Amino acid sequence: MTKPTPSNNLAYTAPINPPSASPKLSTAQIWRGLELKIRAGQDFVGGALLSTDIISESQDDQGRPVTVREVVFRDGNRRVRETCVAFKPMKVEFHQPDGSKVQNVISQGAGEEGVDLYMTYTFEWLHPECEGAQKELEEKRRKETQVAKMAVEETIRVMREMVRDGRIK
């Protein structure tokens, strides 16, 4: 039996339109923000990404947009090629060559439809280098948990700013 690769699997969720938020973001505006985030991740999560270069754009067998991009992570200046698959209007998946995966998911809460919306990022970070090093893996988890919170909250903040200044209609 194969031993699982050391990994940190975590998720973070934040409300998109809390009562104090202005303007309220629509699902269409949020989706447009995620499309822009695929092309320029650093504009949304500059705390995690330094740059984004688009390598190719195509469609998968189901007609979903697929973007291959190369991002540079702030942590260690790591350059990673990601395959981004858009599942309009619900989520974008970011697949990395080592098997790690990130999802950006828009979900409807129990409240008013189209207003009570949430953004959840899920992270499946593989860390084969932490085999037998539980302390290292836990330290990475602490950092990744902070990055998850920052990424969701900053993405929502930037989307709202883009709606305010007209970059997103």
C-alpha positions in Angstrom: 0.0 0.0 0.0 1.3 3.4 -1.0 1.9 5.9 1.8 0.1 9.2 1.3 2.3 12.2 0.3 2.6 14.7 3.2 0.1 17.4 2.5 -1.8 20.3 4.0 -5.5 20.4 3.0 -7.3 23.4 4.1 -10.1 25.9 3.2 -11.1 29.4 4.1 -14.4 31.1 3.6 -15.5 34.7 3.9 -18.8 36.5 3.1 -18.7 38.5 -0.1 -21.5 41.0 0.8 -21.6 41.5 4.5 -24.1 44.2 5.7 -21.4 46.9 5.8 -20.1 46.1 2.3 -20.6 48.7 -0.5 -21.2 48.2 -3.3 -22.8 44.7 -3.1 -21.2 42.4 -5.7 -23.3 40.4 -8.0 -22.4 36.8 -9.1 -21.6 38.1 -12.6 -19.2 40.7 -11.2 -17.5 38.2 -8.9 -17.2 35.8 -11.8 -15.6 38.5 -13.9 -13.2 39.1 -11.1 -12.2 35.5 -11.0 -11.6 35.6 -14.8 -9.3 38.6 -14.3 -7.6 36.8 -11.5 -6.6 33.9 -13.7 -4.9 36.4 -16.1 -3.3 38.6 -13.4 -3.2 36.8 -10.0 -0.8 39.3 -8.5 -3.5 42.0 -8.8 -5.7 40.0 -6.4 -3.3 38.2 -4.2 -0.1 40.3 -4.3 0.8 39.0 -0.9 1.2 35.5 -2.5 2.0 36.1 -6.1 4.6 38.4 -7.8 3.6 37.9 -11.5 1.4 35.9 -13.9 2.3 35.1 -17.5 -0.3 33.5 -19.8 1.2 30.5 -21.7 -1.9 29.3 -23.6 -5.7 29.4 -23.7 -7.9 26.6 -24.9 -11.0 24.6 -24.0 -11.4 21.2 -22.4 -13.6 18.4 -23.8 -16.6 19.9 -22.1 -16.0 23.4 -23.6 -14.7 24.9 -20.3 -12.0 27.6 -20.6 -8.5 26.2 -19.8 -5.7 28.7 -19.2 -2.1 27.6 -18.7 -0.1 30.2 -16.9 3.2 30.6 -15.1 3.1 32.4 -11.8 5.9 33.5 -9.5 5.2 33.0 -5.8 6.4 35.6 -3.4 7.6 32.9 -1.0 11.0 31.8 -2.4 10.4 33.3 -5.8 9.1 29.9 -7.0 8.0 29.8 -10.6 5.1 27.4 -11.1 3.1 26.5 -14.2 -0.5 26.1 -13.4 -3.5 24.9 -15.5 -6.6 26.9 -14.6 -10.0 25.4 -15.4 -13.0 27.7 -15.2 -16.4 26.3 -14.2 -18.6 29.3 -14.8 -20.1 30.7 -12.7 -19.1 28.7 -9.6 -15.4 28.0 -9.4 -11.9 28.1 -10.9 -9.4 25.2 -10.3 -5.7 25.8 -10.3 -3.8 22.6 -10.9 0.0 22.5 -10.3 2.4 19.9 -11.9 3.2 18.3 -8.5 -0.5 17.4 -7.9 -1.2 20.4 -5.6 -4.6 22.1 -6.3 -6.3 25.3 -5.4 -10.0 26.1 -5.9 -11.7 29.5 -5.8 -15.4 28.8 -5.2 -18.4 31.2 -5.1 -21.3 29.8 -3.1 -24.9 30.9 -2.2 -25.7 31.2 1.5 -29.1 30.6 3.1 -30.0 34.3 2.8 -31.1 36.4 -0.1 -30.3 34.8 -3.4 -27.5 36.6 -5.3 -26.6 38.7 -2.2 -25.8 36.2 0.5 -22.7 35.0 -1.3 -19.4 33.4 0.0 -15.9 33.0 -1.4 -14.1 29.8 -0.4 -10.6 28.9 -1.4 -9.6 25.3 -0.9 -5.9 24.3 -0.9 -4.5 20.8 -1.4 -0.8 21.5 -1.0 1.5 18.5 -1.4 4.8 18.5 0.5 6.8 15.4 -0.4 9.9 17.2 1.0 8.3 17.0 4.5 8.2 13.2 4.5 9.0 12.2 8.2 9.2 15.9 9.2 5.9 16.6 10.9 7.2 19.8 12.5 8.1 21.2 9.1 4.7 20.2 7.7 2.9 22.0 10.6 5.0 25.1 10.1 4.0 25.2 6.4 0.4 24.7 7.4 0.5 27.7 9.7 1.9 29.9 6.8 -0.6 28.4 4.3 -3.5 29.1 6.7 -2.5 32.8 6.8 -2.1 32.9 3.0 -5.5 31.4 2.6 -7.2 34.0 4.8 -5.3 36.8 3.1 -6.1 35.5 -0.4 -9.8 35.3 0.1 -10.2 38.6 1.9 -7.9 40.5 -0.5 -9.6 39.0 -3.6 -13.0 40.2 -2.4 -11.5 43.6 -1.5 -9.9 44.0 -4.9 -13.1 42.9 -6.7 -15.1 45.5 -4.9 -12.5 48.2 -5.7 -12.6 47.1 -9.4 -16.4 47.5 -9.4 -16.2 50.9 -7.7 -13.6 52.2 -10.3 -15.3 50.7 -13.3 -12.8 48.0 -14.2 -15.5 45.4 -13.5 -19.0 46.4 -14.8 
